Amino acid sequence: MTLHTLVAAAAALVASLGLRAELPTPPAPQPSRTSALAAWKQGGSAFGIFVPSERPMNATDASGNRLPPLYTEGGAHTLGSNPLLDYLFLNLEGAYDAASVKAMVTGLSHLPANARPTLLVRIPTIEAAGVDSTRARVKAVLAMGADGVVIPHVRSAVEARTAAGFFREAGANVWTRANPKGTIVAMLMIEDTGAVAEMNDIAAVPGYSLLSCGIGSLTQNMGGREKAADAEAACQRVRDVADKAGMPSMMTANAATLRDRITRGYKGLLLQGATAQTDSLIRVGREAVGRR
């Protein structure tokens, strides 16, 4: 007999005796835990956040130099314990730091294997880091135990094939439509007009899991705020092409855009910050896609 049934039965008994009593309110149902990879494998939507730095904004050292972001095992464990988060997006595009990856992996490892969010690590671009360095970083991030790697600013189909090759060379069991039992997420990002022009060819490259559009970078590349609508439309075309190829797309979202992103078919909703407001927004999103 469930708690709700017991409470109802007690209420009926009290009423029959003509008594008044304060009965406990049944606890609200808790959100069910899943991972982004599990959700995507089922064709569902996943909600996650950019991992926030634990260092105060604009913190400096004794010489006035700005300190880099800080990510710790404890912080990772706290974030990973939030059942609303299907994935964590560790953004190391500006400055790769293996210690940060290790801290996140270690912190999440203290959680049960079936109760962890998917950890995605965004590394610097191939253009900035070079092919050899990027290849080594993909291999290292996966060897440390991350669940996936995000390669930003893929500029062409040729570069997409190179990027997909990094995962193959690392021996990663990448989840794709052709490999539904895969365990690793490989995500490529289109963020400039040249890549938008090649999106069909990029989507046709085999061996990776998600094709997504970086709306902020693409907007700037297309000319700034005045081109925001054009950038949104381009990202939608990327999403549509990815979907046709059997891949989900991720997109940033906030209170003003979340419902629209869901309606437009984005399956990875990426929010900013670990706050009560973010949790509330994720609950709204989960309800919109039929998840408790």
Helices and strands as residue ranges (DSSP letters): H 3-16, H 36-41, E 46-50, H 73-80, E 87-91, H 98-109, G 113-115, E 118-122, H 126-129, H 131-144, E 148-151, H 157-169, E 185-190, H 193-197, H 199-203, E 210-213, H 215-222, G 225-227, H 228-244, E 250-252, H 258-263, E 268-272, H 276-288
